[in-house]
Amino acid sequence: MKIRLISLVTLAAFTLGGITGCVTIPKEHEGAAKGAGYGGAAGALAGALLAGEGSRTKGAVLGGLAGALIGGVIGNYTIDKKLTAEETAAKYNVQPSSGTMVRLENVTTTPTTVNPGERVEVQATYALLTPSTTEQVGLTESVEIYHGGELVGNPEAMVTHGGGTYTFTIPIVLPKDAKTGNYRVISTVKSATAKDSRETSFTVR
């Protein structure tokens, strides 16, 4: 299991009074800055990469927070491998000829009701089924957060995995002035040839 370094950069939020936060973005991190959104306020990106085999690997994410979540912070992305390629293939009873498949099994937000300034974790479990147990597949694990129909967060991580069942977690610390109401959360895992999404939500009171 290998996680590619995506970003290790913090974006300053814009203020509306004409004073703009300034940050120098290295060329290799420009994609992450675009993910957070040019021309508008974006939340902080955080995380440190500890690449390698094993569970609970921490990594950086790209994307950001805007709108109702301006001033929030995206914490360290983590991932656990729950089942091996063989165990996952047996569970779904698939044949190698089926090609690469992605199945999102479960998506949760914890807690489901939260106060401004508190932390909510988005967690998704998915199965990656490959034609060969030795094949490595590039994936994008993404989360889109909507409030009042407006996209207010889009953290994502780009990873490379062999077949198996994985759970990724992205924690978000809400700003102290986060707008109240329901937040739709759409989690998606996709490869070059396969994609699956599930929706959940949380409420800020």
Disulfide bonds with the S-S distance in Angstrom:
none
